[in-house]
Amino acid sequence: MRFGRIATPEGMTFCVIEGDGEQAIAKAINGHPFADPEYTGKEYPLSDVKLLAPMLPSKIVAIGRNYADHVAEVFKKSAESLPPTLFLKPPTAVVGPGAAIKIPEFATKVEFEGELALVIGRPCKNVKADDWRSVVRGYTIINDVSSRDLQFADGQWARAKGIDTFAPLGPWIETDLDAIDVTNLPIKAHLTHDGVTETKQDSNSNQMIMNLGEIIEFITASMTLLPGDIICTGSPAGTAPMSPGDYIEIEIPGIGRLGNPVEAA
């Protein structure tokens, strides 16, 4: 099942999205997407409504340096010397599919990071790695936009990764955990610059250093996760600078595509 969030003439609502392409339909539901859906009876062609970020989390918890090749390209060191680490992105960084990533003047080297994201489905603490599925509502895509100049100048990552619009999220939440093999999942990012589209990231979740269960155990040993919280599972190699006028699209099979234009703030 795919849960989304849409803006309609009547207002914003969660929905269940059925079908693909021009045949996709958004069926409005009451309440939230953490239980079996209660349909309102209102349906909309997906092309007639605005698709929003599927969740507004209380926090975004990210695992950094979780792909050895990405550690090498960004930090110029081995993953053994720089093990995975945790950081937070604020909920105010979230935007939905199609919304602009807005780069302020003080961020001079902004890069995309296409990642698999987990949506937490219930309050949880001290989750064991083998039980990770019991607390995950579904999968989505996140672009962990990062200003490399600020990241290295500050020495910590809050400003570099927490700027408004620096967490595009979507297009929806895929709740069928068994339908996707997260141990062998392609992750791609396509950057369009000056009208030319290039595939920059072309990797696979099998390159993760910490797997999903290990990530959730690591996080929940320290903090309680709440329904709707987002976990970023790390970026593969292939990240590259973006500039106003570009368009970045993250693609993960079985989940979908998340595309956003880039503008000056």
C-alpha positions as CSV (number, residue, x, y, z in Angstrom):
1,M,0.0,0.0,0.0
2,R,1.2,3.5,-0.8
3,F,0.3,6.3,1.6
4,G,0.6,9.9,0.4
5,R,-0.3,13.4,1.4
6,I,-2.0,15.7,-1.0
7,A,-3.4,19.2,-1.3
8,T,-6.9,19.3,-2.8
9,P,-9.4,22.1,-3.3
10,E,-10.9,21.1,0.1
11,G,-7.5,21.2,1.9
12,M,-4.7,18.8,2.8
13,T,-5.3,15.1,3.5
14,F,-3.5,11.8,3.8
15,C,-4.5,9.4,1.1
16,V,-3.9,5.9,-0.4
17,I,-2.5,6.0,-3.9
18,E,-3.5,3.3,-6.3
19,G,-2.4,2.8,-9.9
20,D,0.5,4.2,-11.8
21,G,1.1,7.0,-14.3
22,E,-1.9,8.8,-15.7
23,Q,-4.2,6.2,-14.1
24,A,-3.0,6.9,-10.6
25,I,-5.8,7.7,-8.1
26,A,-5.6,9.3,-4.7
27,K,-8.2,8.1,-2.2
28,A,-8.6,10.4,0.7
29,I,-8.5,8.9,4.2
30,N,-9.5,10.1,7.7
31,G,-6.7,10.6,10.2
32,H,-3.2,9.3,9.8
33,P,-1.5,6.5,7.8
34,F,-0.4,4.5,10.9
35,A,-3.4,2.2,10.9
36,D,-5.7,0.5,8.3
37,P,-7.1,3.3,6.2
38,E,-10.6,4.7,6.8
39,Y,-11.6,6.1,3.4
40,T,-13.6,9.3,3.2
41,G,-15.1,8.4,-0.2
42,K,-13.4,11.2,-2.0
43,E,-11.1,10.3,-4.9
44,Y,-8.9,12.4,-7.1
45,P,-6.8,11.7,-10.2
46,L,-3.3,12.1,-8.9
47,S,-2.6,14.5,-11.8
48,D,-5.3,16.9,-10.5
49,V,-3.9,17.3,-7.0
50,K,-0.6,18.5,-5.5
51,L,1.5,15.7,-4.0
52,L,3.1,16.9,-0.8
53,A,5.8,15.4,1.4
54,P,4.2,12.2,2.7
55,M,5.0,13.0,6.3
56,L,5.9,15.9,8.6
57,P,8.2,14.2,11.1
58,S,9.0,15.4,14.6
59,K,12.7,14.8,13.6
60,I,14.8,13.3,10.8
61,V,17.6,11.1,12.2
62,A,20.3,10.4,9.7
63,I,23.2,8.0,9.5
64,G,26.2,9.6,7.9
65,R,29.2,7.9,6.4
66,N,27.3,4.6,5.9
67,Y,28.8,3.8,2.4
68,A,32.5,3.3,2.2
69,D,32.8,4.8,-1.3
70,H,30.9,7.9,-0.2
71,V,33.3,8.4,2.7
72,A,36.2,8.2,0.4
73,E,34.8,10.7,-2.1
74,V,33.7,13.3,0.4
75,F,36.1,12.9,3.3
76,K,39.1,11.5,1.5
77,K,39.5,8.9,4.2
78,S,38.7,5.3,4.7
79,A,35.5,4.1,6.4
80,E,37.6,2.3,9.0
81,S,39.0,5.7,10.1
82,L,35.6,7.4,9.9
83,P,32.9,5.0,11.0
84,P,29.2,5.8,10.6
85,T,27.8,8.6,12.7
86,L,24.4,10.1,13.6
87,F,23.1,13.6,12.9
88,L,19.7,15.4,12.9
89,K,17.9,17.4,10.2
90,P,15.1,19.7,11.4
91,P,11.5,19.1,10.2
92,T,11.5,22.6,8.7
93,A,13.9,21.3,6.0
94,V,11.2,19.0,4.6
95,V,9.7,19.7,1.2
96,G,7.7,17.5,-1.1
97,P,8.0,16.3,-4.7
98,G,8.4,19.1,-7.2
99,A,9.1,21.7,-4.6
100,A,12.2,23.8,-5.1
101,I,15.4,23.3,-3.3
102,K,16.4,26.9,-2.5
103,I,20.1,27.6,-2.1
104,P,21.0,30.7,0.0
105,E,23.9,32.8,-1.0
106,F,26.1,31.7,1.9
107,A,25.9,28.0,0.8
108,T,28.5,27.8,-2.0
109,K,28.9,24.1,-2.6
110,V,25.6,22.4,-2.3
111,E,25.3,18.7,-3.2
112,F,22.5,16.1,-3.4
113,E,22.5,12.8,-1.6
114,G,19.8,10.3,-2.7
115,E,18.9,7.9,0.0
116,L,16.5,5.2,1.1
117,A,14.5,6.5,4.1
118,L,12.5,4.7,6.7
119,V,9.2,6.0,8.2
120,I,8.7,5.0,11.8
121,G,5.2,3.6,12.6
122,R,5.1,3.5,16.4
123,P,6.9,5.0,19.4
124,C,10.0,2.9,20.1
125,K,13.1,2.7,22.2
126,N,15.8,0.1,22.6
127,V,14.8,-1.8,19.5
128,K,16.9,-4.9,18.7
129,A,18.3,-5.2,15.2
130,D,16.2,-8.3,14.4
131,D,13.0,-6.5,15.3
132,W,13.4,-3.5,13.1
133,R,10.5,-4.3,10.8
134,S,8.1,-4.2,13.8
135,V,8.6,-0.4,14.2
136,V,8.8,0.6,10.5
137,R,5.7,1.8,8.7
138,G,7.2,1.9,5.3
139,Y,9.9,3.2,2.9
140,T,10.3,6.4,1.1
141,I,13.0,8.5,-0.6
142,I,14.9,11.4,0.8
143,N,17.4,13.8,-0.7
144,D,19.8,14.7,2.1
145,V,20.9,18.0,0.5
146,S,24.2,19.2,2.0
147,S,26.3,22.3,1.8
148,R,29.8,20.9,1.8
149,D,31.5,24.3,2.4
150,L,29.5,24.8,5.6
151,Q,29.8,21.1,6.6
152,F,33.6,21.4,6.7
153,A,33.8,24.9,7.9
154,D,31.5,24.3,10.9
155,G,32.9,20.9,11.9
156,Q,29.4,19.7,12.7
157,W,26.6,19.3,10.2
158,A,23.5,21.1,11.6
159,R,23.7,24.2,9.4
160,A,25.0,22.5,6.3
161,K,22.2,19.9,6.2
162,G,19.4,21.8,8.1
163,I,18.7,24.7,5.7
164,D,15.1,25.1,4.8
165,T,14.2,22.9,1.8
166,F,17.3,20.7,2.2
167,A,15.2,17.5,2.9
168,P,13.0,16.7,-0.1
169,L,10.9,13.7,0.9
170,G,8.6,11.4,-1.1
171,P,6.9,10.7,-3.3
172,W,4.9,8.5,-0.9
173,I,5.3,5.8,1.8
174,E,5.5,2.2,0.5
175,T,4.2,0.0,3.4
176,D,4.7,-3.4,1.8
177,L,8.1,-4.2,3.5
178,D,8.2,-7.6,2.0
179,A,7.8,-6.4,-1.6
180,I,11.2,-4.7,-1.6
181,D,14.5,-6.4,-1.1
182,V,16.3,-3.7,1.0
183,T,19.5,-5.8,1.1
184,N,19.9,-5.4,-2.7
185,L,18.2,-2.2,-3.7
186,P,19.4,0.0,-6.6
187,I,19.7,3.7,-5.7
188,K,20.2,6.3,-8.5
189,A,20.3,10.1,-8.8
190,H,19.9,11.9,-12.1
191,L,21.1,15.5,-12.4
192,T,19.9,17.7,-15.2
193,H,22.2,20.7,-15.8
194,D,22.0,23.0,-18.8
195,G,19.4,20.6,-20.3
196,V,21.6,17.6,-20.1
197,T,20.7,14.8,-17.8
198,E,23.4,12.6,-16.3
199,T,23.1,9.7,-13.8
200,K,25.4,10.7,-11.0
201,Q,24.6,8.1,-8.2
202,D,24.3,4.5,-9.4
203,S,24.7,2.3,-6.4
204,N,23.0,-0.3,-4.3
205,S,21.9,-0.7,-0.7
206,N,24.1,-3.8,-0.5
207,Q,27.0,-1.4,0.0
208,M,25.8,-0.2,3.4
209,I,28.2,-0.6,6.3
210,M,25.4,-0.7,8.9
211,N,22.2,-2.5,7.7
212,L,18.7,-1.3,8.6
213,G,18.4,-3.3,11.7
214,E,21.7,-2.1,13.0
215,I,20.8,1.5,12.2
216,I,17.6,1.3,14.2
217,E,19.2,-0.4,17.1
218,F,22.0,2.2,17.2
219,I,19.5,5.1,17.1
220,T,17.0,3.8,19.6
221,A,19.7,3.0,22.1
222,S,20.0,6.8,22.5
223,M,16.6,8.3,21.6
224,T,12.9,7.5,21.4
225,L,11.5,7.5,17.9
226,L,7.9,8.6,17.3
227,P,5.4,7.8,14.6
228,G,6.3,9.6,11.4
229,D,9.9,10.1,12.3
230,I,12.3,9.7,9.3
231,I,15.5,7.7,9.3
232,C,18.0,8.4,6.5
233,T,20.1,5.3,5.9
234,G,23.1,6.9,4.2
235,S,24.2,8.1,0.9
236,P,26.1,6.1,-1.7
237,A,28.9,7.6,-3.8
238,G,28.2,9.9,-6.8
239,T,27.1,13.0,-5.0
240,A,27.8,16.2,-7.0
241,P,27.2,20.0,-6.8
242,M,23.9,21.5,-7.8
243,S,23.2,25.0,-8.9
244,P,20.0,27.1,-9.5
245,G,18.4,26.0,-12.7
246,D,19.3,22.3,-12.2
247,Y,16.8,19.5,-11.6
248,I,17.6,16.5,-9.4
249,E,15.7,13.2,-9.4
250,I,16.3,10.3,-7.0
251,E,15.1,6.9,-8.2
252,I,14.6,3.7,-6.1
253,P,12.8,0.8,-7.7
254,G,9.6,-0.3,-5.9
255,I,9.3,3.1,-4.2
256,G,9.4,5.6,-7.0
257,R,11.0,8.8,-8.1
258,L,11.6,12.0,-6.2
259,G,12.3,15.1,-8.4
260,N,13.0,18.7,-7.4
261,P,14.1,21.8,-9.2
262,V,16.9,23.9,-7.8
263,E,16.6,27.6,-7.2
264,A,18.4,30.5,-5.6
265,A,16.8,31.4,-2.2
